[in-house]
Amino acid sequence: MASYKPVSIYKASFAFCRYGVAILVWLSFLFQSMVLLGLVCGIFLLSSILKVRRSPMILLYKNTFGQIWKSEEVMVNENAIFFAHSAGFVLSSSCLLVVYFIDKPVAWFSVLGFALLKTVSALGFCPASKLYDCVLAGNCCVYNKTK
């Protein structure tokens, strides 16, 4: 069974990461920019490899805005965030491939779907993290009720 691995990060940097990536996905959809979509894909890939404490958006906030505005820390599950970043990489790279190979306005609807999903994640209900907690960590509400 997967484990809970607590990691402490600044609450503001975590919010900056969530909102920043969501904004980048929306901008890639609105401007139909493969460059921005590729940037999102790269952010998710690096975040998966480097883990949450050293992810690009967390470090960007920590070394810029974090020097000015101090924030309280929050505990997150490093394993769930890794799973969410990996899922984000798979989804963003899938969208990038669809847009690249199909190259029609219809292909950008995959990016719209990803933008909507990322917005839900940015607002605090991360489906990938919930999926991790439910399936991989065994913390499903239905699972707990059947015990």
Long-range contacts (C-beta under 8 A, 24 or more apart in sequence): 1-136, 1-137, 1-138, 2-79, 2-132, 2-136, 2-137, 3-79, 3-137, 4-77, 4-79, 4-137, 5-77, 5-78, 5-79, 6-75, 6-76, 6-77, 6-78, 7-51, 7-52, 7-53, 7-75, 7-76, 7-77, 7-78, 7-81, 8-73, 8-74, 8-75, 9-52, 9-53, 9-58, 9-73, 9-74, 9-76, 10-58, 10-61, 10-62, 10-66, 10-71, 10-72, 10-73, 10-74, 11-71, 11-72, 11-73, 11-74, 12-61, 12-65, 12-66, 12-69, 12-71, 13-57, 13-58, 13-61, 13-62, 13-66, 13-71, 14-58, 14-74, 14-76, 16-57, 16-58, 16-60, 16-61, 16-65, 17-47, 17-55, 17-57, 17-58, 17-61, 18-121, 18-122, 19-122, 20-57, 21-57, 21-88, 21-118, 21-122, 22-115, 22-118, 22-119, 22-121, 22-122, 25-92, 25-111, 25-114, 25-115, 25-118, 26-115, 26-119, 28-111, 28-115, 29-108, 29-111, 29-112, 29-115, 32-105, 32-108, 34-96, 34-99, 34-100, 37-92, 37-95, 37-96, 37-99, 37-111, 38-96, 40-88, 40-92, 41-89, 41-92, 41-93, 41-96, 44-85, 44-86, 44-88, 44-89, 44-92, 45-89, 47-85, 47-88, 47-89, 48-82, 48-85, 48-86, 48-89, 51-78, 51-81, 51-82, 52-76, 52-78, 52-81, 52-82, 52-85, 53-78, 55-85, 77-129, 77-132, 77-133, 79-132, 79-136, 79-137, 80-128, 80-129, 80-132, 80-133, 80-137, 81-129, 83-128, 83-129, 83-131, 83-132, 83-136, 84-121, 84-126, 84-128, 84-129, 84-132, 87-128, 87-131, 88-118, 88-128, 91-117
